[in-house]
């Protein structure tokens, strides 16, 4: 009976170890991408294009399989657009990076303006943080637009590398934290088995503790197997 829990514990340790190893790989990839932002931008664009192409092909296959439904033509149109966008991104990754950088800059500008105006109008409990985030988004959008299109060579790659870096750090924390929790639980169960107590309890599993006390002079009682009996005076 103890072999199965030990096997499950070892499996959990291996799974959390794999998560930590994957996190290390992502952190290394993120750091390399931050150093070589141009390569990271090109890689992210090619990956994005292939994802669009594969997603469009899968969507077209599903649309053909469901050709008797009312959404057949809608599925075909969406799949065709994804395939066309994937082909364009793969063939012209530099132009795709410029377009996405412009789109990201416009998003930053719009989000910054909305946050600034919203924080000044509402003045809620998080007024300071909202105002600061709005100013940061607005400044970032202005900086990206001011250096466009040359900024497209490093903006997308920087964002992609930062995403890899933070995802990797999260996986590392999850992996090491999970292994530590599994070790603590295993040690607790081993301690309970060694002391003969049930898990989470301090009472021995053999039964309640027996009371063995002698009669106290002057109290008039004696304890015998948990039953109180009167003591006859001598």
C-alpha positions in Angstrom: 0.0 0.0 0.0 2.9 2.4 0.6 4.4 1.7 -2.9 1.7 3.6 -4.7 1.9 6.8 -2.7 5.7 6.8 -3.2 5.2 6.3 -6.9 2.8 9.2 -7.1 5.2 11.4 -5.1 8.0 10.6 -7.4 5.8 11.4 -10.4 4.8 14.7 -8.9 8.5 15.6 -8.3 9.4 14.7 -11.9 6.5 16.8 -13.2 7.4 19.9 -11.2 11.1 19.3 -12.2 10.1 19.4 -15.8 8.2 22.6 -15.3 11.2 24.2 -13.7 13.5 23.0 -16.5 11.1 24.5 -19.1 11.1 27.7 -17.1 14.9 27.8 -17.3 14.8 27.3 -21.1 12.3 30.1 -21.5 14.3 32.5 -19.3 17.5 31.8 -21.3 15.5 32.4 -24.5 14.1 35.6 -23.2 17.6 36.9 -22.1 19.0 36.0 -25.5 16.1 37.8 -27.2 16.7 40.9 -25.2 20.3 40.9 -26.3 19.5 40.2 -30.0 16.2 42.1 -30.4 16.4 42.1 -34.2 16.6 38.3 -34.4 13.8 38.0 -31.8 11.6 40.3 -33.9 12.2 38.3 -37.0 11.6 35.0 -35.1 8.4 36.2 -33.6 7.1 37.4 -36.9 7.9 34.0 -38.6 6.3 32.1 -35.7 3.2 34.4 -35.9 2.9 33.8 -39.6 3.2 30.0 -39.3 0.6 30.0 -36.5 -1.8 32.0 -38.8 -1.1 29.6 -41.7 -1.6 26.4 -39.6 -4.7 27.9 -37.9 -6.2 28.8 -41.3 -5.6 25.3 -42.7 -7.2 23.7 -39.6 -10.1 26.1 -39.8 -10.6 25.3 -43.5 -10.6 21.6 -42.8 -13.2 22.0 -40.1 -15.3 24.2 -42.5 -15.2 21.5 -45.2 -16.2 18.8 -42.7 -19.2 21.0 -41.6 -20.2 22.0 -45.1 -23.8 21.2 -44.4 -24.2 23.8 -41.7 -25.2 27.4 -41.9 -21.7 28.6 -40.9 -19.8 26.9 -43.8 -19.1 30.1 -45.8 -18.2 32.1 -42.7 -15.7 29.4 -41.7 -14.2 29.3 -45.2 -13.8 33.1 -45.3 -12.1 33.3 -41.9 -9.8 30.4 -42.8 -8.9 32.0 -46.1 -8.1 35.3 -44.4 -5.9 33.5 -41.9 -4.0 31.7 -44.6 -3.5 34.8 -46.7 -2.3 36.8 -43.6 0.1 33.9 -42.7 1.5 33.9 -46.2 2.0 37.6 -46.2 3.7 37.6 -42.8 6.0 34.8 -43.7 7.0 36.3 -47.0 7.4 39.9 -45.7 8.3 39.7 -41.9 9.8 43.2 -41.9 6.7 44.8 -43.3 4.6 42.8 -40.9 6.7 44.0 -38.0 6.3 47.6 -39.0 2.5 47.2 -39.2 2.3 45.5 -35.8 4.6 48.1 -34.3 2.3 50.9 -35.5 -0.7 49.0 -34.2 0.9 48.5 -30.8 1.9 52.2 -30.6 -1.7 53.3 -31.4 -2.9 50.9 -28.7 -0.5 52.4 -26.1 -1.7 55.9 -27.0 -5.4 55.0 -26.8 -5.0 53.2 -23.5 -2.9 55.9 -22.0 -5.4 58.6 -23.0 -8.3 56.6 -21.6 -6.5 55.9 -18.3 -5.5 59.5 -17.9 -8.9 60.9 -18.6 -10.6 58.2 -16.5 -8.4 58.7 -13.5 -8.9 62.5 -13.6 -12.7 62.2 -13.9 -13.4 59.3 -11.5 -10.6 59.9 -9.0 -11.1 56.5 -7.4 -9.1 54.8 -4.7 -6.4 53.8 -7.2 -6.1 57.3 -8.7 -2.4 57.6 -8.4 -1.6 54.2 -9.9 -4.1 54.7 -12.8 -2.6 58.1 -13.5 0.9 56.7 -13.5 0.0 53.8 -15.8 -1.8 56.1 -18.2 1.2 58.5 -18.4 3.5 55.5 -19.0 1.4 54.1 -21.8 1.1 57.5 -23.4 4.9 58.1 -23.2 5.6 54.6 -24.6 3.3 55.1 -27.5 4.8 58.5 -28.3 8.4 57.1 -28.2 7.5 54.2 -30.5 5.8 56.4 -33.0 8.6 59.0 -32.9 11.1 56.3 -34.0 8.9 54.5 -36.4 9.6 52.6 -38.7 13.1 51.9 -37.2 11.5 51.1 -33.9 9.8 48.1 -35.5 13.2 46.3 -35.5 13.3 45.9 -31.8 9.9 46.7 -30.3 8.2 43.4 -31.1 11.3 41.4 -30.2 11.6 43.2 -26.9 8.0 42.5 -26.0 8.3 38.8 -27.1 11.5 38.3 -25.1 10.0 39.9 -22.0 7.0 37.6 -22.3 9.3 34.6 -22.5 11.4 35.8 -19.5 8.4 36.4 -17.2 6.7 33.2 -18.2 9.9 31.3 -17.5 10.3 32.9 -14.1 6.7 31.9 -13.3 7.3 28.3 -14.3 10.5 28.1 -12.3 8.7 29.4 -9.2 5.9 26.9 -9.7 8.3 24.0 -10.2 10.4 24.7 -7.2 7.5 25.6 -5.0 5.6 22.4 -6.0 8.6 20.2 -5.3 9.0 21.9 -1.9 5.4 21.3 -1.0 5.5 17.7 -2.1 8.7 17.2 0.0 7.0 18.8 3.1 3.9 16.6 2.7 6.1 13.5 2.3 8.1 14.3 5.4 5.0 14.9 7.4 3.5 11.6 6.4 6.8 9.8 7.1 6.9 11.4 10.6 3.3 10.4 11.3 4.0 6.8 10.3 7.2 6.7 12.4 5.4 7.9 15.6 2.4 5.7 15.0 0.0 8.6 14.8 -2.7 9.2 12.2 -2.0 12.0 9.7 -3.0 15.3 11.2 -3.6 13.9 14.6 -1.5 13.6 17.8 -3.3 10.6 19.2 -1.6 7.1 18.7 -3.5 4.9 16.4 -3.5 2.0 18.9 -6.2 3.7 21.0 -6.6 6.2 23.8 -3.9 6.5 26.3 -4.3 4.5 29.4 -4.3 6.3 32.7 -2.3 4.6 35.4 -2.3 6.6 38.6 -2.1 5.5 42.2 -4.6 6.6 44.8 -3.9 9.9 46.3 -4.0 9.9 50.1 -6.7 12.1 51.5 -8.7 12.3 48.2 -10.7 9.1 48.9 -10.6 7.8 45.3 -8.4 5.5 43.2 -8.2 5.1 39.4 -8.4 1.6 38.1 -8.7 1.1 34.3 -10.5 4.4 33.9 -13.2 3.6 36.5 -13.4 5.6 39.7 -13.9 3.5 42.8 -14.2 4.6 46.4 -11.2 3.8 48.7 -11.9 2.2 51.9 -10.2 3.8 54.9 -7.6 1.6 56.6 
